[in-house]
Amino acid sequence: MREFNRSLVLTENKMIKKIIRNLASFVFVMTLLFITNNDSFAQQPRGRTVNGAILNYYRSTGEILTVIAPYVFDEDFNRAVLDSNMYDENGVNSGAITFPDSVFGKAIFTTGAADNDDLVLGTELSKISGNGSYGFEITLRMRDVSGTSFFVGLADSATYDQADSVAFGVNGTTVVKMGNVAEAVGFVYDPDATTDNVFGINATGSVSGSLISSGTTANNTIPTDNSLVRVRLEVDANRKAFFYVNNQSLGQTTTVTTAAAQLYPYIGVINREGSANEVVVERMIYWSKR
């Protein structure tokens, strides 16, 4: 009788273990299916899987990008003052970055009052290799879109200290590369452009690429005062970049940076009129393959 009971217990234990294994497999498969079919996951890097990967879903192509052992930096600006040990802040004529209690979790970039007064935030303590498999996302609002220009994304550090400039601007339909930036990829908005769209842009080996704009009018975000602008960049292992604004695809371009490039997060705001302007930055996140 004891042997029979012992055999029954062992059999039950095996059945329980088998059920647990099957359930775990089912949950894993359903999680992957949810990730690849739910657009909300396109808003931020995916949660780490059991092997430490991040999955990025390109809605325009259906491609899954797996980044093994990722580096992730998530800045939601829940602070009282800027960490000067982490960030480099450069501005012209009294530009300032503040964190008022009334908008805790947001950074307010206030330019100086003269035309082309700029304000740039970056960090050289956190860098990404330009060799591919990286991304960037940021959320911001402009108080006055008719008088404010920005470039946000990833760039080398050469342009941080350039007076009256950010990495890129637009004059009509022409890209204006400011300062000494040689390697960069991200998004530019400029009221000096012919159309008031948010564009994708890059520089490779000091040569600027063309403005990236969707052929579909509905995909070309035209900001209004205080409207949400969320931009997202995804670059695969071949250095092919995919650009999104407010969930809409702007398009893609190949070989956006050289393999040897060292890229840093970059938020650049510049005044395009004779009065101080504000840009509210709500979140910045970037990631890369190690």
C-alpha atoms as an extended CHARMM CRD file, in Angstrom:
* protein
*
       290  EXT
         1         1  MET       CA              0.0000000000        0.0000000000        0.0000000000  PROA      1               0.0000000000
         2         2  ARG       CA              2.8290000000        2.4180000000        0.8450000000  PROA      2               0.0000000000
         3         3  GLU       CA              4.5160000000        1.6840000000       -2.5020000000  PROA      3               0.0000000000
         4         4  PHE       CA              1.2200000000        2.2860000000       -4.2830000000  PROA      4               0.0000000000
         5         5  ASN       CA              0.7310000000        5.6420000000       -2.5030000000  PROA      5               0.0000000000
         6         6  ARG       CA              4.3200000000        6.6630000000       -3.2300000000  PROA      6               0.0000000000
         7         7  SER       CA              3.8810000000        5.7920000000       -6.9150000000  PROA      7               0.0000000000
         8         8  LEU       CA              0.6530000000        7.7940000000       -7.0400000000  PROA      8               0.0000000000
         9         9  VAL       CA              2.3190000000       10.8480000000       -5.4870000000  PROA      9               0.0000000000
        10        10  LEU       CA              5.2040000000       10.6880000000       -7.9620000000  PROA      10              0.0000000000
        11        11  THR       CA              2.7740000000       10.3930000000      -10.8570000000  PROA      11              0.0000000000
        12        12  GLU       CA              0.7870000000       13.3930000000       -9.6140000000  PROA      12              0.0000000000
        13        13  ASN       CA              3.9770000000       15.4450000000       -9.1950000000  PROA      13              0.0000000000
        14        14  LYS       CA              5.0190000000       14.6780000000      -12.7700000000  PROA      14              0.0000000000
        15        15  MET       CA              1.5990000000       15.7020000000      -14.0330000000  PROA      15              0.0000000000
        16        16  ILE       CA              1.7200000000       18.9740000000      -12.0770000000  PROA      16              0.0000000000
        17        17  LYS       CA              5.2020000000       19.7790000000      -13.4160000000  PROA      17              0.0000000000
        18        18  LYS       CA              4.0540000000       19.0250000000      -16.9560000000  PROA      18              0.0000000000
        19        19  ILE       CA              1.0350000000       21.3000000000      -16.5470000000  PROA      19              0.0000000000
        20        20  ILE       CA              3.2640000000       24.1020000000      -15.2060000000  PROA      20              0.0000000000
        21        21  ARG       CA              5.6790000000       23.7240000000      -18.1410000000  PROA      21              0.0000000000
        22        22  ASN       CA              2.8510000000       23.7900000000      -20.6560000000  PROA      22              0.0000000000
        23        23  LEU       CA              1.2710000000       26.8020000000      -18.9900000000  PROA      23              0.0000000000
        24        24  ALA       CA              4.5940000000       28.6880000000      -18.9810000000  PROA      24              0.0000000000
        25        25  SER       CA              5.0700000000       27.9350000000      -22.6950000000  PROA      25              0.0000000000
        26        26  PHE       CA              1.5450000000       29.1100000000      -23.4600000000  PROA      26              0.0000000000
        27        27  VAL       CA              2.0220000000       32.3800000000      -21.5330000000  PROA      27              0.0000000000
        28        28  PHE       CA              5.3360000000       33.0240000000      -23.3270000000  PROA      28              0.0000000000
        29        29  VAL       CA              3.8400000000       32.4340000000      -26.7790000000  PROA      29              0.0000000000
        30        30  MET       CA              0.7740000000       34.5760000000      -26.0400000000  PROA      30              0.0000000000
        31        31  THR       CA              3.0180000000       37.3760000000      -24.7420000000  PROA      31              0.0000000000
        32        32  LEU       CA              4.9930000000       37.3750000000      -27.9950000000  PROA      32              0.0000000000
        33        33  LEU       CA              1.7970000000       37.3990000000      -30.0380000000  PROA      33              0.0000000000
        34        34  PHE       CA              0.4920000000       40.3340000000      -27.9990000000  PROA      34              0.0000000000
        35        35  ILE       CA              3.7520000000       42.2340000000      -28.4680000000  PROA      35              0.0000000000
        36        36  THR       CA              3.7600000000       41.8090000000      -32.2210000000  PROA      36              0.0000000000
        37        37  ASN       CA              0.1090000000       42.7440000000      -32.6660000000  PROA      37              0.0000000000
        38        38  ASN       CA             -0.4350000000       45.5890000000      -30.2130000000  PROA      38              0.0000000000
        39        39  ASP       CA              0.5010000000       49.0950000000      -31.3510000000  PROA      39              0.0000000000
        40        40  SER       CA              0.7960000000       50.3490000000      -27.7760000000  PROA      40              0.0000000000
        41        41  PHE       CA              4.1000000000       48.5010000000      -27.5630000000  PROA      41              0.0000000000
        42        42  ALA       CA              5.4650000000       50.7220000000      -30.3110000000  PROA      42              0.0000000000
        43        43  GLN       CA              5.5390000000       53.5580000000      -27.7810000000  PROA      43              0.0000000000
        44        44  GLN       CA              8.5430000000       52.3550000000      -25.8210000000  PROA      44              0.0000000000
        45        45  PRO       CA             11.1470000000       49.5930000000      -25.7100000000  PROA      45              0.0000000000
        46        46  ARG       CA              9.5750000000       46.2760000000      -24.8880000000  PROA      46              0.0000000000
        47        47  GLY       CA              9.9760000000       44.6410000000      -21.5020000000  PROA      47              0.0000000000
        48        48  ARG       CA             12.9880000000       42.4020000000      -21.1940000000  PROA      48              0.0000000000
        49        49  THR       CA             12.4070000000       38.7730000000      -22.0780000000  PROA      49              0.0000000000
        50        50  VAL       CA             14.0630000000       35.8220000000      -20.3450000000  PROA      50              0.0000000000
        51        51  ASN       CA             17.2360000000       36.2600000000      -22.4140000000  PROA      51              0.0000000000
        52        52  GLY       CA             17.5380000000       39.9720000000      -21.6820000000  PROA      52              0.0000000000
        53        53  ALA       CA             16.3140000000       41.0790000000      -25.1110000000  PROA      53              0.0000000000
        54        54  ILE       CA             14.1740000000       44.0170000000      -26.1170000000  PROA      54              0.0000000000
        55        55  LEU       CA             11.7430000000       43.5060000000      -28.9770000000  PROA      55              0.0000000000
        56        56  ASN       CA             10.9530000000       46.4280000000      -31.2600000000  PROA      56              0.0000000000
        57        57  TYR       CA              8.0580000000       46.1710000000      -33.6870000000  PROA      57              0.0000000000
        58        58  TYR       CA              8.1950000000       48.0550000000      -36.9740000000  PROA      58              0.0000000000
        59        59  ARG       CA              4.5970000000       48.5740000000      -37.9680000000  PROA      59              0.0000000000
        60        60  SER       CA              5.5350000000       49.6920000000      -41.4850000000  PROA      60              0.0000000000
        61        61  THR       CA              7.3060000000       46.4380000000      -42.3630000000  PROA      61              0.0000000000
        62        62  GLY       CA              6.1630000000       43.9090000000      -39.7660000000  PROA      62              0.0000000000
        63        63  GLU       CA              9.8100000000       43.2700000000      -38.8950000000  PROA      63              0.0000000000
        64        64  ILE       CA             10.8450000000       42.1940000000      -35.4030000000  PROA      64              0.0000000000
        65        65  LEU       CA             14.1570000000       43.5850000000      -34.1750000000  PROA      65              0.0000000000
        66        66  THR       CA             15.7750000000       41.7650000000      -31.2660000000  PROA      66              0.0000000000
        67        67  VAL       CA             18.3990000000       43.6490000000      -29.2930000000  PROA      67              0.0000000000
        68        68  ILE       CA             20.3650000000       41.3060000000      -27.0430000000  PROA      68              0.0000000000
        69        69  ALA       CA             21.6850000000       42.5020000000      -23.6510000000  PROA      69              0.0000000000
        70        70  PRO       CA             20.4160000000       46.0630000000      -24.1400000000  PROA      70              0.0000000000
        71        71  TYR       CA             21.4650000000       49.3120000000      -22.5990000000  PROA      71              0.0000000000
        72        72  VAL       CA             18.4110000000       51.3660000000      -21.6370000000  PROA      72              0.0000000000
        73        73  PHE       CA             18.3470000000       54.9380000000      -20.3040000000  PROA      73              0.0000000000
        74        74  ASP       CA             14.9780000000       56.3010000000      -19.2160000000  PROA      74              0.0000000000
        75        75  GLU       CA             14.7390000000       59.9430000000      -18.1020000000  PROA      75              0.0000000000
        76        76  ASP       CA             11.3010000000       61.1220000000      -16.9950000000  PROA      76              0.0000000000
        77        77  PHE       CA             12.6340000000       64.3180000000      -15.3700000000  PROA      77              0.0000000000
        78        78  ASN       CA             11.2370000000       63.5830000000      -11.9250000000  PROA      78              0.0000000000
        79        79  ARG       CA             13.7270000000       65.8750000000      -10.2250000000  PROA      79              0.0000000000
        80        80  ALA       CA             13.9910000000       69.2950000000       -8.6650000000  PROA      80              0.0000000000
        81        81  VAL       CA             17.1770000000       70.4360000000      -10.4240000000  PROA      81              0.0000000000
        82        82  LEU       CA             19.2470000000       69.2150000000      -13.3470000000  PROA      82              0.0000000000
        83        83  ASP       CA             22.0410000000       66.7930000000      -12.4190000000  PROA      83              0.0000000000
        84        84  SER       CA             25.1110000000       68.7390000000      -13.5550000000  PROA      84              0.0000000000
        85        85  ASN       CA             27.2850000000       65.6620000000      -13.0510000000  PROA      85              0.0000000000
        86        86  MET       CA             25.2400000000       63.8330000000      -15.6640000000  PROA      86              0.0000000000
        87        87  TYR       CA             24.1430000000       66.4970000000      -18.1360000000  PROA      87              0.0000000000
        88        88  ASP       CA             25.7610000000       69.2880000000      -20.1150000000  PROA      88              0.0000000000
        89        89  GLU       CA             23.5360000000       72.3320000000      -20.4280000000  PROA      89              0.0000000000
        90        90  ASN       CA             24.4450000000       75.0980000000      -22.8460000000  PROA      90              0.0000000000
        91        91  GLY       CA             22.4340000000       78.1690000000      -23.7030000000  PROA      91              0.0000000000
        92        92  VAL       CA             22.7950000000       81.7030000000      -24.9800000000  PROA      92              0.0000000000
        93        93  ASN       CA             21.4860000000       84.8190000000      -23.2250000000  PROA      93              0.0000000000
        94        94  SER       CA             19.7970000000       83.5110000000      -20.1110000000  PROA      94              0.0000000000
        95        95  GLY       CA             18.2980000000       80.3050000000      -21.4620000000  PROA      95              0.0000000000
        96        96  ALA       CA             17.3270000000       77.9430000000      -18.6410000000  PROA      96              0.0000000000
        97        97  ILE       CA             15.9820000000       74.4760000000      -17.8860000000  PROA      97              0.0000000000
        98        98  THR       CA             13.6330000000       74.3600000000      -14.9040000000  PROA      98              0.0000000000
        99        99  PHE       CA             11.4940000000       71.8190000000      -13.0520000000  PROA      99              0.0000000000
       100       100  PRO       CA              8.5390000000       73.6770000000      -11.4670000000  PROA      100             0.0000000000
       101       101  ASP       CA              6.5640000000       71.7380000000       -8.8730000000  PROA      101             0.0000000000
       102       102  SER       CA              3.3730000000       72.4190000000      -10.8070000000  PROA      102             0.0000000000
       103       103  VAL       CA              4.5940000000       70.2510000000      -13.6870000000  PROA      103             0.0000000000
       104       104  PHE       CA              6.7100000000       67.7690000000      -11.7400000000  PROA      104             0.0000000000
       105       105  GLY       CA              8.0130000000       65.1180000000      -14.1260000000  PROA      105             0.0000000000
       106       106  LYS       CA              8.5410000000       67.6240000000      -16.9190000000  PROA      106             0.0000000000
       107       107  ALA       CA             11.5140000000       69.7570000000      -17.9080000000  PROA      107             0.0000000000
       108       108  ILE       CA             10.7650000000       73.2490000000      -19.2030000000  PROA      108             0.0000000000
       109       109  PHE       CA             13.2780000000       74.6240000000      -21.7150000000  PROA      109             0.0000000000
       110       110  THR       CA             13.0480000000       78.4280000000      -21.8430000000  PROA      110             0.0000000000
       111       111  THR       CA             15.1210000000       80.1720000000      -24.5000000000  PROA      111             0.0000000000
       112       112  GLY       CA             16.5460000000       83.6600000000      -24.3290000000  PROA      112             0.0000000000
       113       113  ALA       CA             14.5050000000       86.4880000000      -25.8450000000  PROA      113             0.0000000000
       114       114  ALA       CA             16.6250000000       87.3000000000      -28.9100000000  PROA      114             0.0000000000
       115       115  ASP       CA             16.3670000000       85.6680000000      -32.3270000000  PROA      115             0.0000000000
       116       116  ASN       CA             18.4620000000       82.4520000000      -32.4990000000  PROA      116             0.0000000000
       117       117  ASP       CA             19.0110000000       82.1950000000      -28.7460000000  PROA      117             0.0000000000
       118       118  ASP       CA             19.4560000000       78.4880000000      -28.1710000000  PROA      118             0.0000000000
       119       119  LEU       CA             19.3100000000       75.9480000000      -25.3640000000  PROA      119             0.0000000000
       120       120  VAL       CA             20.9170000000       72.5110000000      -25.6410000000  PROA      120             0.0000000000
       121       121  LEU       CA             20.9170000000       69.5630000000      -23.2480000000  PROA      121             0.0000000000
       122       122  GLY       CA             23.0410000000       66.4650000000      -23.6530000000  PROA      122             0.0000000000
       123       123  THR       CA             25.2330000000       64.0650000000      -21.7550000000  PROA      123             0.0000000000
       124       124  GLU       CA             28.6300000000       62.6820000000      -22.6250000000  PROA      124             0.0000000000
       125       125  LEU       CA             28.4470000000       60.1750000000      -19.7760000000  PROA      125             0.0000000000
       126       126  SER       CA             25.9300000000       58.0440000000      -21.6590000000  PROA      126             0.0000000000
       127       127  LYS       CA             26.7760000000       57.0820000000      -25.2150000000  PROA      127             0.0000000000
       128       128  ILE       CA             25.5560000000       54.7410000000      -27.9390000000  PROA      128             0.0000000000
       129       129  SER       CA             27.6040000000       53.1020000000      -30.6840000000  PROA      129             0.0000000000
       130       130  GLY       CA             26.6370000000       54.1020000000      -34.2050000000  PROA      130             0.0000000000
       131       131  ASN       CA             27.0870000000       50.5060000000      -35.3110000000  PROA      131             0.0000000000
       132       132  GLY       CA             23.3550000000       49.8120000000      -35.3210000000  PROA      132             0.0000000000
       133       133  SER       CA             20.5330000000       48.3750000000      -33.1880000000  PROA      133             0.0000000000
       134       134  TYR       CA             19.6040000000       51.4450000000      -31.1700000000  PROA      134             0.0000000000
       135       135  GLY       CA             16.6910000000       53.7800000000      -30.6980000000  PROA      135             0.0000000000
       136       136  PHE       CA             15.4430000000       57.0210000000      -29.2050000000  PROA      136             0.0000000000
       137       137  GLU       CA             12.0800000000       58.4000000000      -28.1290000000  PROA      137             0.0000000000
       138       138  ILE       CA             11.0540000000       61.7160000000      -26.6200000000  PROA      138             0.0000000000
       139       139  THR       CA              7.8140000000       63.5330000000      -25.8630000000  PROA      139             0.0000000000
       140       140  LEU       CA              7.5670000000       67.3300000000      -25.9830000000  PROA      140             0.0000000000
       141       141  ARG       CA              5.2100000000       70.2920000000      -26.3840000000  PROA      141             0.0000000000
       142       142  MET       CA              6.0100000000       73.7040000000      -27.8510000000  PROA      142             0.0000000000
       143       143  ARG       CA              4.2330000000       76.6900000000      -26.3250000000  PROA      143             0.0000000000
       144       144  ASP       CA              4.6640000000       78.6980000000      -29.5500000000  PROA      144             0.0000000000
       145       145  VAL       CA              5.2280000000       76.6650000000      -32.7170000000  PROA      145             0.0000000000
       146       146  SER       CA              5.5800000000       79.7480000000      -34.9340000000  PROA      146             0.0000000000
       147       147  GLY       CA              8.6610000000       80.9600000000      -33.0690000000  PROA      147             0.0000000000
       148       148  THR       CA             10.4140000000       77.7720000000      -31.9300000000  PROA      148             0.0000000000
       149       149  SER       CA             12.6780000000       75.2670000000      -33.6450000000  PROA      149             0.0000000000
       150       150  PHE       CA             14.1090000000       72.0320000000      -32.2810000000  PROA      150             0.0000000000
       151       151  PHE       CA             16.3460000000       69.0810000000      -33.0480000000  PROA      151             0.0000000000
       152       152  VAL       CA             16.0430000000       66.0320000000      -30.7980000000  PROA      152             0.0000000000
       153       153  GLY       CA             17.7490000000       62.6890000000      -31.1890000000  PROA      153             0.0000000000
       154       154  LEU       CA             21.2620000000       61.2960000000      -30.9900000000  PROA      154             0.0000000000
       155       155  ALA       CA             24.3660000000       63.2290000000      -32.0270000000  PROA      155             0.0000000000
       156       156  ASP       CA             28.0940000000       63.5200000000      -31.4900000000  PROA      156             0.0000000000
       157       157  SER       CA             29.1610000000       66.0360000000      -28.8710000000  PROA      157             0.0000000000
       158       158  ALA       CA             30.8140000000       68.5460000000      -31.2080000000  PROA      158             0.0000000000
       159       159  THR       CA             27.7400000000       70.7670000000      -31.4940000000  PROA      159             0.0000000000
       160       160  TYR       CA             26.8870000000       71.0850000000      -27.7910000000  PROA      160             0.0000000000
       161       161  ASP       CA             28.7880000000       74.3100000000      -27.2680000000  PROA      161             0.0000000000
       162       162  GLN       CA             27.9600000000       76.1500000000      -30.4860000000  PROA      162             0.0000000000
       163       163  ALA       CA             26.3800000000       79.5560000000      -29.8300000000  PROA      163             0.0000000000
       164       164  ASP       CA             23.0980000000       80.4340000000      -31.5620000000  PROA      164             0.0000000000
       165       165  SER       CA             22.6870000000       76.9800000000      -33.0640000000  PROA      165             0.0000000000
       166       166  VAL       CA             21.2950000000       73.4920000000      -32.6470000000  PROA      166             0.0000000000
       167       167  ALA       CA             22.3360000000       70.4580000000      -34.6890000000  PROA      167             0.0000000000
       168       168  PHE       CA             19.8880000000       71.0340000000      -37.5760000000  PROA      168             0.0000000000
       169       169  GLY       CA             17.4840000000       73.6080000000      -38.8850000000  PROA      169             0.0000000000
       170       170  VAL       CA             15.4870000000       73.9810000000      -42.0830000000  PROA      170             0.0000000000
       171       171  ASN       CA             15.4890000000       76.8930000000      -44.5110000000  PROA      171             0.0000000000
       172       172  GLY       CA             12.6640000000       76.4540000000      -47.0060000000  PROA      172             0.0000000000
       173       173  THR       CA             13.2870000000       72.8800000000      -48.1580000000  PROA      173             0.0000000000
       174       174  THR       CA             17.0150000000       72.9410000000      -47.4350000000  PROA      174             0.0000000000
       175       175  VAL       CA             18.6450000000       71.1980000000      -44.4670000000  PROA      175             0.0000000000
       176       176  VAL       CA             20.7850000000       73.5660000000      -42.4170000000  PROA      176             0.0000000000
       177       177  LYS       CA             23.5110000000       71.7530000000      -40.5030000000  PROA      177             0.0000000000
       178       178  MET       CA             24.6350000000       74.0350000000      -37.6850000000  PROA      178             0.0000000000
       179       179  GLY       CA             27.8120000000       73.9670000000      -35.6110000000  PROA      179             0.0000000000
       180       180  ASN       CA             30.2930000000       71.1410000000      -36.0680000000  PROA      180             0.0000000000
       181       181  VAL       CA             27.9470000000       68.1590000000      -35.9110000000  PROA      181             0.0000000000
       182       182  ALA       CA             29.2970000000       65.2580000000      -37.9840000000  PROA      182             0.0000000000
       183       183  GLU       CA             27.1820000000       62.2880000000      -36.8650000000  PROA      183             0.0000000000
       184       184  ALA       CA             23.5350000000       62.5910000000      -35.8570000000  PROA      184             0.0000000000
       185       185  VAL       CA             20.1130000000       61.1100000000      -36.3940000000  PROA      185             0.0000000000
       186       186  GLY       CA             16.7700000000       62.3420000000      -35.1000000000  PROA      186             0.0000000000
       187       187  PHE       CA             13.9690000000       64.8180000000      -35.7430000000  PROA      187             0.0000000000
       188       188  VAL       CA             13.8580000000       68.4740000000      -36.7110000000  PROA      188             0.0000000000
       189       189  TYR       CA             11.0980000000       71.0710000000      -36.6370000000  PROA      189             0.0000000000
       190       190  ASP       CA             11.5950000000       74.6290000000      -37.8760000000  PROA      190             0.0000000000
       191       191  PRO       CA              9.0340000000       77.3470000000      -38.7090000000  PROA      191             0.0000000000
       192       192  ASP       CA             11.5420000000       78.5960000000      -41.3030000000  PROA      192             0.0000000000
       193       193  ALA       CA             10.6800000000       75.5120000000      -43.3840000000  PROA      193             0.0000000000
       194       194  THR       CA              8.2930000000       75.7110000000      -46.3320000000  PROA      194             0.0000000000
       195       195  THR       CA              5.9100000000       73.3100000000      -44.5830000000  PROA      195             0.0000000000
       196       196  ASP       CA              5.5300000000       73.1370000000      -40.8130000000  PROA      196             0.0000000000
       197       197  ASN       CA              6.1150000000       69.3880000000      -40.5100000000  PROA      197             0.0000000000
       198       198  VAL       CA              8.2760000000       67.4400000000      -38.1160000000  PROA      198             0.0000000000
       199       199  PHE       CA             10.9380000000       65.7960000000      -40.2850000000  PROA      199             0.0000000000
       200       200  GLY       CA             13.4060000000       62.9660000000      -39.8290000000  PROA      200             0.0000000000
       201       201  ILE       CA             17.0420000000       63.8790000000      -40.4890000000  PROA      201             0.0000000000
       202       202  ASN       CA             20.5740000000       62.5220000000      -40.1650000000  PROA      202             0.0000000000
       203       203  ALA       CA             24.2170000000       63.3730000000      -40.7970000000  PROA      203             0.0000000000
       204       204  THR       CA             26.8330000000       60.7690000000      -41.6900000000  PROA      204             0.0000000000
       205       205  GLY       CA             30.4910000000       61.6840000000      -41.8830000000  PROA      205             0.0000000000
       206       206  SER       CA             29.5970000000       65.4140000000      -41.8030000000  PROA      206             0.0000000000
       207       207  VAL       CA             27.2530000000       64.9980000000      -44.7910000000  PROA      207             0.0000000000
       208       208  SER       CA             23.5900000000       65.7980000000      -44.1290000000  PROA      208             0.0000000000
       209       209  GLY       CA             20.8620000000       63.5700000000      -45.4920000000  PROA      209             0.0000000000
       210       210  SER       CA             17.6210000000       64.7670000000      -47.0170000000  PROA      210             0.0000000000
       211       211  LEU       CA             14.5840000000       65.6500000000      -44.9470000000  PROA      211             0.0000000000
       212       212  ILE       CA             12.4670000000       62.5650000000      -44.3210000000  PROA      212             0.0000000000
       213       213  SER       CA              8.7760000000       63.2100000000      -44.7840000000  PROA      213             0.0000000000
       214       214  SER       CA              5.9380000000       60.7830000000      -45.4190000000  PROA      214             0.0000000000
       215       215  GLY       CA              4.2060000000       60.8340000000      -48.7670000000  PROA      215             0.0000000000
       216       216  THR       CA              0.9280000000       60.5760000000      -46.8510000000  PROA      216             0.0000000000
       217       217  THR       CA             -0.3550000000       63.9400000000      -45.6350000000  PROA      217             0.0000000000
       218       218  ALA       CA             -1.9980000000       62.3970000000      -42.5680000000  PROA      218             0.0000000000
       219       219  ASN       CA              1.3750000000       61.0540000000      -41.4080000000  PROA      219             0.0000000000
       220       220  ASN       CA              3.1090000000       64.4370000000      -41.5270000000  PROA      220             0.0000000000
       221       221  THR       CA              2.5610000000       65.9080000000      -38.0780000000  PROA      221             0.0000000000
       222       222  ILE       CA              2.0690000000       69.6830000000      -38.0770000000  PROA      222             0.0000000000
       223       223  PRO       CA              2.3350000000       70.7750000000      -34.4360000000  PROA      223             0.0000000000
       224       224  THR       CA              0.0850000000       73.3720000000      -32.8930000000  PROA      224             0.0000000000
       225       225  ASP       CA              0.6900000000       75.3620000000      -29.7130000000  PROA      225             0.0000000000
       226       226  ASN       CA              0.8860000000       73.0230000000      -26.6800000000  PROA      226             0.0000000000
       227       227  SER       CA              0.1340000000       69.9410000000      -28.7850000000  PROA      227             0.0000000000
       228       228  LEU       CA              1.8150000000       66.6310000000      -28.0010000000  PROA      228             0.0000000000
       229       229  VAL       CA              4.7100000000       65.6340000000      -30.2460000000  PROA      229             0.0000000000
       230       230  ARG       CA              6.0990000000       62.1480000000      -29.6310000000  PROA      230             0.0000000000
       231       231  VAL       CA              8.9700000000       61.1470000000      -31.8800000000  PROA      231             0.0000000000
       232       232  ARG       CA             10.4970000000       57.6870000000      -32.0660000000  PROA      232             0.0000000000
       233       233  LEU       CA             13.5830000000       56.4490000000      -33.9050000000  PROA      233             0.0000000000
       234       234  GLU       CA             14.4840000000       52.7900000000      -34.4390000000  PROA      234             0.0000000000
       235       235  VAL       CA             17.7580000000       51.7510000000      -36.0820000000  PROA      235             0.0000000000
       236       236  ASP       CA             18.4950000000       48.1270000000      -36.9590000000  PROA      236             0.0000000000
       237       237  ALA       CA             21.7980000000       46.2310000000      -37.0970000000  PROA      237             0.0000000000
       238       238  ASN       CA             22.3830000000       47.4300000000      -40.6830000000  PROA      238             0.0000000000
       239       239  ARG       CA             22.0270000000       51.0600000000      -39.5470000000  PROA      239             0.0000000000
       240       240  LYS       CA             18.7250000000       51.4190000000      -41.3630000000  PROA      240             0.0000000000
       241       241  ALA       CA             16.5400000000       53.9420000000      -39.5580000000  PROA      241             0.0000000000
       242       242  PHE       CA             12.7630000000       54.0310000000      -39.1220000000  PROA      242             0.0000000000
       243       243  PHE       CA             11.1570000000       57.3430000000      -38.1290000000  PROA      243             0.0000000000
       244       244  TYR       CA              7.7960000000       57.8090000000      -36.3700000000  PROA      244             0.0000000000
       245       245  VAL       CA              5.9330000000       60.9140000000      -35.1980000000  PROA      245             0.0000000000
       246       246  ASN       CA              2.8300000000       60.4810000000      -33.0300000000  PROA      246             0.0000000000
       247       247  ASN       CA              2.6090000000       56.8070000000      -34.0500000000  PROA      247             0.0000000000
       248       248  GLN       CA              2.7030000000       57.6540000000      -37.7640000000  PROA      248             0.0000000000
       249       249  SER       CA              5.5260000000       56.4460000000      -39.9730000000  PROA      249             0.0000000000
       250       250  LEU       CA              7.5450000000       59.1670000000      -41.6930000000  PROA      250             0.0000000000
       251       251  GLY       CA              9.5790000000       56.6370000000      -43.6240000000  PROA      251             0.0000000000
       252       252  GLN       CA             13.0390000000       55.1420000000      -43.4610000000  PROA      252             0.0000000000
       253       253  THR       CA             16.5630000000       55.6380000000      -44.6960000000  PROA      253             0.0000000000
       254       254  THR       CA             19.7100000000       53.5130000000      -44.8500000000  PROA      254             0.0000000000
       255       255  THR       CA             23.1110000000       53.8800000000      -43.1950000000  PROA      255             0.0000000000
       256       256  VAL       CA             22.2490000000       56.8130000000      -40.9680000000  PROA      256             0.0000000000
       257       257  THR       CA             25.5430000000       56.8550000000      -39.0470000000  PROA      257             0.0000000000
       258       258  THR       CA             29.0440000000       55.4780000000      -39.4930000000  PROA      258             0.0000000000
       259       259  ALA       CA             29.9370000000       52.3360000000      -37.5640000000  PROA      259             0.0000000000
       260       260  ALA       CA             32.5610000000       54.2050000000      -35.5320000000  PROA      260             0.0000000000
       261       261  ALA       CA             30.2220000000       57.0260000000      -34.4560000000  PROA      261             0.0000000000
       262       262  GLN       CA             29.7480000000       57.7470000000      -30.7590000000  PROA      262             0.0000000000
       263       263  LEU       CA             26.2700000000       59.1520000000      -30.2360000000  PROA      263             0.0000000000
       264       264  TYR       CA             24.8240000000       60.9770000000      -27.2420000000  PROA      264             0.0000000000
       265       265  PRO       CA             21.2690000000       62.0460000000      -26.3840000000  PROA      265             0.0000000000
       266       266  TYR       CA             20.5440000000       65.5360000000      -27.6220000000  PROA      266             0.0000000000
       267       267  ILE       CA             17.7320000000       68.0190000000      -26.9750000000  PROA      267             0.0000000000
       268       268  GLY       CA             18.2200000000       71.2930000000      -28.7980000000  PROA      268             0.0000000000
       269       269  VAL       CA             15.7630000000       74.2210000000      -28.8050000000  PROA      269             0.0000000000
       270       270  ILE       CA             16.2740000000       77.5240000000      -30.6110000000  PROA      270             0.0000000000
       271       271  ASN       CA             14.2690000000       80.7560000000      -30.7260000000  PROA      271             0.0000000000
       272       272  ARG       CA             13.1110000000       81.9110000000      -34.1700000000  PROA      272             0.0000000000
       273       273  GLU       CA             11.6530000000       85.2540000000      -33.0770000000  PROA      273             0.0000000000
       274       274  GLY       CA             12.3440000000       88.1190000000      -30.7120000000  PROA      274             0.0000000000
       275       275  SER       CA             10.7780000000       86.7290000000      -27.5470000000  PROA      275             0.0000000000
       276       276  ALA       CA             11.5180000000       83.9360000000      -25.1190000000  PROA      276             0.0000000000
       277       277  ASN       CA              9.8530000000       80.6030000000      -25.9010000000  PROA      277             0.0000000000
       278       278  GLU       CA              9.1650000000       77.4490000000      -23.9200000000  PROA      278             0.0000000000
       279       279  VAL       CA              9.3360000000       73.7770000000      -24.8400000000  PROA      279             0.0000000000
       280       280  VAL       CA              8.0900000000       71.2540000000      -22.2860000000  PROA      280             0.0000000000
       281       281  VAL       CA              9.9000000000       67.9140000000      -22.4140000000  PROA      281             0.0000000000
       282       282  GLU       CA              7.9720000000       65.1130000000      -20.7290000000  PROA      282             0.0000000000
       283       283  ARG       CA             10.1420000000       62.0480000000      -21.2400000000  PROA      283             0.0000000000
       284       284  MET       CA             13.3240000000       60.8820000000      -22.9750000000  PROA      284             0.0000000000
       285       285  ILE       CA             14.3490000000       57.2600000000      -23.4390000000  PROA      285             0.0000000000
       286       286  TYR       CA             17.0400000000       55.6520000000      -25.5520000000  PROA      286             0.0000000000
       287       287  TRP       CA             18.4720000000       52.1640000000      -25.8630000000  PROA      287             0.0000000000
       288       288  SER       CA             21.0910000000       50.1730000000      -27.7580000000  PROA      288             0.0000000000
       289       289  LYS       CA             22.6880000000       46.7990000000      -28.2240000000  PROA      289             0.0000000000
       290       290  ARG       CA             25.7760000000       46.4010000000      -26.0950000000  PROA      290             0.0000000000
